[in-house]
Amino acid sequence: MPIVAQSTETTDWVSRFADEVIEESERRAPGKPVVVASGLSPSGPIHLGNLREVMTPHLVADEIRRRGHRVRHLISWDDYDRYRKVPAGVPGVDGSWSEHIGKPLTSVPAPKGSSHPNWAEHFKAAMIGSLADLGVEFDGISQTEQYTSGAYREQILHAMRHRADIDAILAQYRTKKAPAKKQQQKPVDEAELEAAEGSGAAAEDDGSSGSAGYFPYKPYCGNCEKDLTTVTSYDDDSTELSYSCTSCGFSETVRLGEFNRGKLVWKVDWPMRWAYEGVIFEPSGVDHSSPGSSFQVGGQIVGIFGGKQPIGPMYAFVGISGMAKMSSSKGGVPTPADALKIMEPQLLRWLYARRRPNQSFKIAFDQEIQRLYDEWDRLDAKVADNTALPADVAAHSRAVRTASGELPRTPRPLPYRTLASVADITAGHEDQALRILSDLDPANPLSSLDEARPRYDKAEAWINTHVPADQRTIVRDEPDTELLKSLDEQARESLRLLLDGLADNWSLDGLTHLVYGVPKVRAGFSADATPKELPPEIKTAQRSFFALLYQLLVGRDTGPRLPTLLFAVGQERVRHLLGA
């Protein structure tokens, strides 16, 4: 049963946009469903920057739906766009795909080994799967189907009749482009993933301009299928159109009123669709803030089609931190599917929900993901005990549920960093992982790992795919006898204190208190002494003690949190490795 939200008094950005969109929809189209829109080009992997193009209207649409209004979230798949270039780092693709440049994306073969019929369907499929996992409800519209079925025929003919008006608008923004400055390419872990203008339109021209004048329409060649064509003549009365192809030399004359093998150029196509679909809300990237950008120009062109520009907040870039084993050197960028392999949908939704569209943020693939999960779990606890701030409660609600209900969640959401450490130490041995995790709460042990899933699987995937091999944890099989023999009396005494306290402190909290307390006791202080009560040398002593334990247990100076490591290794093995 749909959730009917009570009137919200929060100041979160989603509620504010929902208010504005509902009011505007009632003014423009009273009694009709509210229409919000996104546009995605399946020209290659659809990355996490593109996801903001979807999540922004999704969150607003879901809030509107929670309030009991009818709403449609359209995703236009710009699969009739031209294939502009061969993207780097795509498995099953080589330089031979360059022969397809200029064809519609649905006419380009899928990568080798794909089960999908063409290039566009291959990349759409991954995104559709991710959106389902994220709880995003939408109506998908294939622009190939729209154009080739003749759905836009009247709009195309209308644009051709008003080509002089369109040209006059575009002419206001046409300037000579300055030579592009050469910029050093950022590595993917520092790059900001930007959703290009709708369908990669930054590289698309304003229309077909030749000796016959300006035309806002591009035919795809009847011989080579490419859009490297120029309209050479057109008659408004008969709709007779002639064109020639600069790629293969083919030319023909057709009746545009019956011809379905071409499309309006992007800066005309986008506002045409606003009017055709009655779009009230559609966000756009920060690139649209510049004069002459598609959104700015579209705001004028949409009037030619009898429509109005949508409410269109600009959204900022999405950054990525830590790309350990991803193919960044080959040009790969992380997709929603990549993120969902290592994090639950709720966390990914929260990252988009808690920041206003004009605020940039980063999605972590490195150690930062553990801190993000800690922050998320703290918020979860605050919401449960009614101590969270209203805006945080709203963001949490948008992360864990939609108007249709709760997203599936992990029954026993144990700390992500603990799960990652256990997955690292046990190296895929599920029986050992279950033993360790069950000992975390002996009074309420896990009956199976399924109680900790899918979070456990996400943490294990992160360990296996994003933690470099030299940072993985391999517990020693035998004690480092040489190191143990070389220890001075102070180090030996520290190990004795630790070993003596293991049995009475065998829990994560107890071991934390123990390992931090040993250096304090060695220096003559209470194990419960606070940092304010201790001299600075204690921190130095703690770091030295921790490094010694890591060396004796895993042969390195660092590793997973020591309490978790000790707990995972097991009391008997710890005693063996520490020379008891």
N, C-alpha and C positions, 0 to 999 in steps of 0.2 A: 504494500500500500504506500503510495507516495507520501513523503514527509511534507506536512504543511508547516512552514516556519512561522513563528510569531514575528511580528514587526520588530525589526532589529534596531537597537539603539547604539550599536557599535559604529565606529568611525572607519571601518575597514573599507578599502577602495572598491571591493566588489559590490557592497551594498550601495555605495554612492552611484556607481555606474548603473546598477540595476534600476535605481530610482529614476535616473535620467533617461534611460532607454525605454522604460515602461511609459513614462510621460510622453516621450517623442513618438513612440509607436501609436499611442492613443490619439495623438494629434494628426499623424500622417495616415494611419490605416486603422481606424477604430473598428473593434470587433474582430480583427484578424489576428492570427498568431504573430508574436514578435519574431522578427527574423534577424539573426546574427550570423556572421559569415567569417570563414577563414579560406585562404587559398594556399595550396601546396603544389609544388612542382616536383613530380617524380623523375627528375633529370639525373638523379643519383641518390646515394643514401640520404634520407631525410633526417637531419641532425637535431641536436637538442636546442639549438637556436631557433630552428623552424618550429619546434614544439610550442614556443611561446606564442606563435601565431594561432595555435589551436587552444592552448590552455586559457589564454586571456578571455576570449569569447565564451569558452566552455564554462568557466567559473561564473561569469555574468549570467549566461543562459540558465545555469543550474539554480542560481539564486532566484531568478525570475520564475522558474518552474516550481521552486519550493513555496513561492508565494501564491501558487495556484493559477498562474497565467499559462496559456498555451504559448509555446516557443519552439522555433525551429533553428537548429544550428547547422548551417550549410557548410560543407567542406567542398570547395571546387577543386577537383583534381585537374591541374593544368597539363593534362596529358596530350593535348593537341599542340602544345608549344613545340618549337623547333629544337632539335638535338643540337646544342651549341658546341660541345666539346666532349672529349673522352675524359672522364674523371680519373684521377690517379688513385691507385690503391684498391680498385674494385676487383675482387677475385673473379676469374673467368673472363676477363676483358683484356684485350691487347690492342695494339695500334691499328689493327684492321678495322676496328669500329669507327675510325675516322672517316671511312667512306660513306657513313650514314649521316654525317653532319649536314644539317639543313632539312632533314626529314622530320615528320611528327614523331614524338616520343613513342607513340603506339605503333609506329612502322619500323622501329629499330629492334633488332633481335635482342632477346634477353641474354644476360651473361651465360657463358657456357656452364652447363650443369644445372641451370635453373629449370624448374617445372612450369614456369609461367610463360604465357604466349608471346610477350614482348617486354621491352625495356621498362615501360611505365608500370605495367602490372607487377613486375618483379619487385620494384621499390615501393609501390603502393602496399603490397601485401604485408611487408614488415611493419609499416606504420599502422596499418589497420589492426594488426595483432596487438601492438603496443597500446593503441588507444582503447582497445577492449579491456586490456589489463588495468588501464588507468580509470576505467569507468566513464569514458567519454562517449556520450550518445550524439550521433550526428546523422545528417542526410548527405550522402556522398553524391556528387554530381560530376560525371566524366565530361570534360569539355570536348573530347573526341566524339562522344555520342551526341552531344548537343549540336555541334557544328555539322557532323556528317548526316544527321537525321533531318536537318533543315529547321531545327527549333528556332534558330536565330535569323531565319531568312528575312523576315520583315525588318528586323533591327539592322541587318547588313545593308539592305536596300535603302533604309532611312539614312544610315550613315553616309552612303555614297551620294545620296541626293543633297546632303548637307556637308559635303566634303570641303567646300569653301569656308564654311563657318568653323569647322574643326581645324582646318589649316590655319585660319586666322588666330585661333586660340593658341595653337602650338607655336606659331611664329613669334608670339610674345616672349617665349622662353628660349628660342633658338639662338645660341651664341657660339662663337668659335671656341672650341675646347683648347685649353692650354695643354702643352705637352705633359703627359703623366710623369710624376716624379717617381723615381725608382725607390721602392721601399723594401727594407729588409723583412723577409718573411718571418713571422712569429712562429715558434714551435707550437704545436697543438695545445700543450699544457698551459700556454700563456694566451692562446688565441681567443678572441671573442667571436662566438658563433653567431653570425648575423643572418637573419632570414632575408634573402634578397627580395627585391621588389616583386612580389607576387610570383611571377613565373620566370625569374631570372631576366627581367625586362630591361635591366640596366644596359644590356648589350644589344637590345632590340631597337630598330630605327622607328621613327615616327610614322612611317608609311611609305608607299611606293611613289616616288617622285621621279618623273622622267619628262620627256618632251611633251607628253600629253597632259602634264600637270600633276597635282597631288591626289592620291587615293589612299584612304585609310584601310585598305584591304589587301591582303597578300594571298594569291592563289598558291597552292602546292602544285608543282609541275605534274602534268599528266603522264610524263615519261619517266623522270628520275625521282619523282615524289618530293623533291627539295623545294624550299621556299625562296630560292635564289632567282626570283622572277620579278619582272617589271610590267605593270599594266600599261599597254600602249594605246588603248582607246576604250571608251565606255560611253554607252548611250543610255540616258536615264529612262527614256520611254520604252525601249525594247529590252532593257537590261543586258544588251549585248556587250560582252567584255572580251577584249583581246589581250593576250599577254605573251611574253617571250621569256625563256629561261636562259640565264647567263651561264648556267652550269653545263647543260647538255645541248643547248641551241634549239630546243623544242619550242614551238609556238602553236597556239590554237585560239579559236574564238568560241566562246560559250555564252549561254544565257544565264546571267547571275541569278535570275529568278528561279532557275532549276538546278543550279550548280552548288554542290556541297563539298567542295574540296579546297578549302581555304579558310582564313579566319581574319577577323579584325586585328589590327596591330594593338599591342598591349595597352597603350595609353588611351585607346578608344574602347577596347574590349572590356576593361575593368569597369569603367563607369556605365557602359551599356548593361553589364550584369547587375550593377547596383539598382538600376531602374527596372530591369526585367524581373528581378527577384524581390524587389522592395526591401532591400537591406537597410536595417536601422543602425546596426553596430558592427564595425569591422576595424580592428586595430591594424597598425602598420609599423614597420621598423623605423628607426631614427633617420634612415636615409631619406624618408619622405618629407623631412622638414625643409629640405633645400628647394629653392625656386625651380620650377620645371620638373619636379619629381612627379611620379605617377599619381600620387594621392592629391597633390596640389592642383595639377592640371585636370585630373579627373573631376574635381569639384566644380569646374566650369563646364566640362564636356557633358557631364551627366544631365545638365539641363536640356541639352539638345534631344535627349531621349525621354524627356518629360519626368525625370526623377530628381532626387535630392541626394547630396553627399551624406554618407552615414556618419554617425558619431564615430570618430576614429582616433582613439588615443595612440600616441607613438610609444612603442616599447623599446627598452634598452637591450643591450647585448647580454648574452649569457656566456659566462666564462667557464673554462674547464681547468681544474687543477689535478695534475698527476695522471699521466697516460702510460704508465709503465710498459705494458706489453701490447698496447694498441699500435696499429700501424701508422703512427704519426709521421714517421720518416718517409712513408710512401704516400702521404697525402690523406690518410684516413681521418675522419672526425667521428666522435662518438654519437651514436643514435639513441633514441629512447629505449630501444631494445637492449643496447649495451648497458645503459644505466639500470634497467630493470633486472638485469642479471645479478647485480650486486646490491640492489636496494629494493625495499618493498614499495609498491605503488603509493602508499600513504606518504612516505617520506618525499618521493619525487613530486607528488601533488602539492605538498606543503611548501616546498622550495619555490614553486611558482605562485602559490596563493598568498604567502606572507609578505611578498615584496610588491609594491606598486609597479605598474607596467613600466614607468619611466626610471625605475631603479634597476641597475645591473646587479647580477649576483653570479656566484660560481657554483658549479656542481662538482663535487669531489670524487675523484677516482683514486686518490692517494690516501695517506693516513688521516687526512682531514675528515674522511667519511665517518671515522669512529667518533670524532668530536660532534659531528652533526647528529649522529644517532643518540649520543648522550644528551644533546640539547632537546631532541625530539622526545626522548623518554622522560626528561624532566617536565616538559610541557604536558605530556600525557598524564603524568602524576598530578600536576597542578590543576588540570581540567577535572580530573577525577575527584579531587578534594575541594573544588570550587575556590581556588586561590589564584587562578590565572586572570590576566587582564582581559577585558571584553574583546579587544581586537585580536588577541592571541586565541581566545576561545573560538572566534569566528574562523580564523585561519585553520585551526585544528579541525573544526567541524567540516570545513570544505575539503580537508585532506582525507578524512576517514569515511566520509559518506557523500552520496549524491542525493538528489531528490527521490531517486528510486530505492535508496536504502544503503546499508553499510557495505563497504568493500570487504572482501574476505581478509581476515587478519590472522596473525600468528597467535595460537591459543596461549602459549607461555612466552611472551616476548622478553627473553633473557637479554642482558646487555650485549650489544653487537660486538664490542671489543673483546668480551669474554668468549663469545662464540667463535670469533676469528682466531683468537689464540688457541682455543681447543682444536679447531679445525686444522690449524697450522701444526700443532704438536702431534696430533694423532694421525696426520697424513692420510686421511681417508678411511681409517678404521672406525666404523660407526659404533661397534660395541664398546671401544675404548672411550669414544666421545660421549656415549650415553652414560657410561660409568662415572665419568668426571662431572658431567652436567647434573646427574642425579645427586651427587654428593654436595652440590651447592646448597640444596635445601633438603637435608635428610628427612625432615618431618613430612615433606611433600615431594617426594622424588618423581622424576619423569618416568612415565611408564614406557614411552618410546620417543625416539627423536622427532616423530611426527608432531608432537606437542610444541616443539621449538621451530617447526617449519611453517612458512618458507624462510623465516629470518636466518635460520642456521644455514640453509642452502645458499642464501645470498652472501653470507659471510665467508663460507667456504669458497664460493666462486671468486670473491674478491681476493682471498689469499692466493688462489691458484692462478689468477690471471693478471693481478695488478701489483703483487709484491715481488720484487726482484729476487732471483734465486739466492743471491748472497745475503739477503735479509730474512730468508726463511729459517725456521727454528728446527734444528736437528739435535735432539737430546743425546748426550754422550751415552755410550753403552757401558763404559767402564770409568772408574775415577781417574782423574789426572794426577797420578801419584807423584810426578815430579813437582807439580805446582804445590800439592799438599805438603810435601817434604820441605819446600822452600819457605813456607809461611813463618812469620815471626809469632811471638807469643800473643801479641794483641789480636792478630787475625785468627789464631787458633781459639782464643777465648771468645771472639765474636761468633765463630761457628758453633762452639759449645753452647752458648746462650741460645742460639737459634734452634739447635737440635733439641735442647732441653725443653723448649717451649712449643715444639711442633704438635705434640699430642693434644695439649690443652687449647691450642689456637687453630685447630684444623677446620677453618672456614675462610671464606674470602676476607671477611671483615677481620677475623682473628689474625690471619696471616699478614694482613696489611699493618695492623697494630704491631705485630711481632717484628717484621723486617725493618720498620721505621724506628722501632723502640730499641733494638739491640745496640746501635751506636750511642744512643742516649744513656743507656744503662752502663755501657762500657766506660763512658765519660763521667759516671757518678751521678747522673740525673735520673729522675723517674721516667719510665717508659711513657707516661701520660703527659709529660711536660710539653707545653705549647711552644711554637717557634719564638714567641716573644720572651719566653723564659730561658732560651738557650743561646749560647754564643754562636757566632757565624761558623766556627770550626766544625760544628755538628753537621751542617749540611755537607761540608767537604768529606767528613767521615762517612756519612750515609752514602754519598756517591761512590766512594772507594769500596765500601762494603758491598754495594749493589754490583759493581763491576766484578768483584771477586766471585760473587755467587753466579753471575752470568758465565764467567770463565769456567767455573767448576761444573756447571750444568750443561751449557751449550757451546762452550769454546769460543765465545765472543764477549765483547764488553757491554753489549746491549741486547735487548730481546723484548719479548712480550712483558707486560706488567708482571713483576716478580710474584705477587700473591697468586695470580692466575697460573703462572708457570709452575710454581711449587705445587699448587693444587692439581694441575694437570699431570705432572710427573708422578705424583703419588708419594705418600709418606715413606714407604719402604725404600723406593728407588732414590728419593732425596737423601735419605740417611746413608745409603750406599755410596752415592756420588760425592757427598760431603765428608766422607772418610770416617763415619761413625764407627 
